[in-house]
């Protein structure tokens, strides 16, 4: 009995390691293996054979040859897979989908920022759109607002998060960290754990990047005014520009858990607001407004449920269209009922905005 217990002390943990490693390898080969499905399945089969030998070797009596040979063979397979895995590197040179085909490029001259490759597509459906890339200039001394846009596309816990900056001239610019898909590629949340797609920072007009979600895709989109001082707004805007510079110089992979539309923004804000606490809602991004509300960074004169009701933009976004085309009134229309959370507003003598 004692011998059996001692045997289980090493057999069970080793079996779990083999099981986890072999499962990871199957997914890695499936998502990053050859383009041909038949070849991928062949490589997965070849990978599972030494894993099976290892499991048999762990399970059978110590005297059997496979007790050593099985795990050793699997260890060799793991080394081969690891070498292959490290050859997979991110790149800027692929046949990209049209909406992520260009990288944002920023130049600075004091307060004036010039942005090349600002996206301003005209979307009719997911597949039907007019391509339009623009060069724009923004005066950072005229920054007036920062808004959180949350778009729900897969249940209440999963959402895409964007940040929109408003300027004194009425223009709004949105930054969005996104999956850089190749032409025809479909997004896979599971595949993005396995270096399936690169990461891209998109800067776009609200009539493009917000409207496509509310009008063309039919996602549920919410807008919240965020309480940031003008200095912090500028710091966050400049953090996006730094992120753009880094991505332009060194491509990176998108990762569903560690490098996504929410965690990268959190990393930027954390540099501006030291001590910003980590929270599970940064991963379950659909609950991000709850997290920001708890930090006091939304308009807390209203319950969060009321902010959600007022911030749901879909009806106003669709109503702002004219003959199926976006209008210049889009940004104003989607904010009609959204309470401001500007820091300058918070004093006892000023009532909350409707």
N, C-alpha and C positions, 0 to 999 in steps of 0.2 A: 504493500500500500504506500509506504514511504517512497519507494522507488518510482511508483506511478506519479505521485504528487510532484516529485522533483523533475520528472520528465515533462510534466505539463507546464512547469514553471518556465521552461524555455521553448517548448513546442508551440504553445498557444500564442505567446507574443510574436514569435517568428512567423507563424501562419498568418497572423493579422497584418504584419508588415508586408508579406508576399501578396496578400489579398489586396491591400491598399495600393501597393506599387503597381501590381498588374492591372488594376482598374484604372489608375491614372494613365498608364501606358496605352490602354485600349482607347481612352478618350483622346489622348494626344495624337495617336496615329489616325484616329477617325477624323479629327478636325484639322490636322496639319499634315497628314500623309499625302500620297499621290492624288492627283485630281481624279483619276479613274477609281470608281467605287470598287471594282473588282480587285485592283491592285491594293487598295487600302484593306480590304477584307483579307487578302492573302497575307499582308504584313501583320495584321492583327492576329491571324491564326498562327503565324510563325512566332509571334511574341508570346502567345498563350501556351505554346508547347513547353518551353522551359519553366513557365510559371506552374503548369500542371505537374511537371516533374519535381519541382521544389515542394509542392504541397504533398505529393506522394512520399517524397523523401522525409518530410517532417512527420508524416503520419505513421510510417511503417517502423518496425523494430530497428534499434540502433545497429544491429549487425548487418543489415542489408546495405548493399553498395549505394543505393539511391539516397540513403540518409545523408551522405556527404555530397554525392555527385549532383543530386537534384538542386539543392540550394546553390551549389557552386555554379552550375550551369545558368541558373536564373541570375545570379550575381553578375556573370559575364554579360548576359543579355541587358541587364540594367545599365552597365557601363556603355555598351554600344548605343542604347537608346539615349543616354545622357549626352554622349558625344554628338549624336544627330540633333538632339534638342538645342544644343548650344550653337549649332550652325544656322538656326532660324533667327534672323535678325530683321528689325524693322527697316522699311525703305520708303523713300518718297517717290520711287519710280515704278508705278504700277498703272494699270488701266483703270483709273478711278471712276466711280459714279459721278455724273455731272455736278451734283449739288455739293460734293466735297473735293472737286477736282483741283481747286487752287488753295494755296496756303496764304494766310494773312501776312502782310508785310507792313511794318510800321516804321516811320521815321519821325523824329522829334526835333522841334525848333522852339525851345522855351515852352510856352503854353500851347503852342500849335502842334497838333499831331496829324500827320498825313497817313492814311490807311489805304493800302492797295489791296484789291480783291475783297472788297466789301460785297457781300451777296445781296442782290435785290431781285430775286426771281419773281415772276408772275405765275402763281400756281392755280391751275384749274382742277386737277386731280393729282394723285401721287405720281402718275406717269406722264401727265400732260402739263407742260410748263414752258415758259419762255426764259431762256438763260440770259442773265444780265449781271455782270461783275463791274463794280464801280471803284473809282478812286475818290475818297472823301477826305475833307479836313474838318477837324474838331478843335475848338478852343476849350481847353480843360479849365480855364478860369470861369467858364460859364456853365459848368456842371451844376444841375439843380436837383436831380433826383436819382435814386437807385431803386429799382423794383425787382422783386422776385417773381418769375413766371414758372408755374408748375403745370406740366402737361401729363395727364394720366392716360396711359395706353395699355396697361396690363393689370387691372385691378387696383384696389386702394393703396397697396403697399409699394407699388412700383410706379415711379414717375420720372419724367425728364425735367431737369431744372435748368433754367436760363436766368441771366441777369441783364436787365435793360437799364441803360443810363439815359437820362433826359437832360437836354440842354436848353438854355434860355431862348434859343430861336425856335423851339418847338420840336426839334428833331429828337429821335430816340435811336440808340444803337444797342443792339443785343449781342452779347457774347454767349456762345454755347460750346461746351466741350462735347464732341460727338465721335462716334465710330466712323473711321474713314473706310467706307466700303469700296470694294472694287465694283466695276460695272456688272450689274446683274446679281450681285451678292446680297443675300438676306441676312439680317442681323440675328445672331444667336447669343442669348445671354450665357448659355453654357459654353459655347464655342469661344467666347471672349475671355474665358479663363485660360485658354490654350493658344494664345498668340495668333488668333484667327484674323484680327484686324488691327490696323494702326489707329492712332488717336489723332484727331484734328481739332483745332480751335477755329470755329466759324464766327465771323463778325457779320451781322446782317441787319437789314432794315426790319422793323417790326412787321411791316406788311408782307414780308417774306416769311421769316422764321416763326413768328407767332401765328400769323394767319394760315399758313399751311397746316398747322396742327388743329386749329379751331375750325377752319372752313373746308379745307381739302381732305384732311384725314378723319375728321370727326372725333378727335380726341377731346376730353374734358379739360379745359384750360382755365387756370386761376391766376390772378394777378394780385400781388400784395405790395404795398408801399413799405419800404424798409427804412428804419430810422438810422441814418448814418450822417455824421457831420460832413460838411463839404470837403474837409481835409481827408477824411476816411474814404469818401467816394472817390476822390482823386487817387488815393493810394490803391484802392481796389482796381480802378481803371488801369493804372500803370502796372499793377500786378498781372493783369491780363496781357498787357503788351509784353511784359517780360516772359510770360508763358509762351506767347507767340514767337518771340525771338528764339527761345530755347527749342521749340518744336521745329522751327525753320532750320536750325543748325543741327539738330539731332532728333531724328524720328523716334517715336516711342510706340509701344503697343498699348492699346486700350485693354483694360482689365475690369471685368464686371464688378470686382470687389475692391480693388486698391487704386485704380486709375480710371475714374469714371466722372460723369457730369457733376456729381456732388462732392466727392472726396477731394478732387483737385481744387474746387472752389473753397472748400473748408481749409485746405492747406494754405491758400492765399489769404483768406480772412484771418487765419490764426497768426499770420505774420503782422497783421494790422492790429488785432485785438489779442494780445498775449493772454494765455490762460484760458482761452476758449475751450470749454469742456468737450470731450468726445462723447458721442451718444449713439445708441443703436439706430436712431432715426436718420443718421447720416448714411446708413446703408439701406434701410427701408425708406427710400427717398420720398415715397408718397406721404410720409408723416413729417417731412422736413418743416412745413409751416408750423406744426405744433412745437417743434424744437425751437424755432426762431421766436415764436410767440412767448415761450417760457423764458427765453433770454431777455425779453422786453424789447426786442428789436422790431416788432410790428406795433400797430396802433392798439395799445392795450386799453384804450377807452371803450373798446367794443369787445364782446366775447369773440373767441376765435370762430365760432360757428357763424356769427354775423359777418365777420370778415370774409369767410368762405362764400357766403351767400352773395355779398356785394362784389366779391372778386371774381365770380364765375362769369367769364367774358363771352361765352359762345354765342348767345343770342345777339348781343350787341355787335360782335364781330361779323356775324353773318348779315345782320341788318345794315351794316355800313357798306356792303358791296353795292355796286351799281352795274347791273347787267352782267353779273358774274365776275366783275373785275374789282380789285381793291381800289380804294379811294384814299386821298390824302387825309381824310378825317378818321382813318382807322385808329390811330393812336389815341386821339381824343375820345373817340366813341367807347373804346374798351375801358377807359378810366372814369367814365361818367359817375359811377356809384362807389368807386374805391376810396376809402378814407385815407387821407395823407398821414404818414408817420414821420414826417420830417422833424428832425430834432429841434429846429427853430420854432416849431409849432407848439411845443410842450411848455405851456405856462398856465397858471391858474386862471388867467383872465380871458383866454381864447378858447371858445367851445370847439368840440370836435367837428370836423367837416362832415357833410352828409355823404 
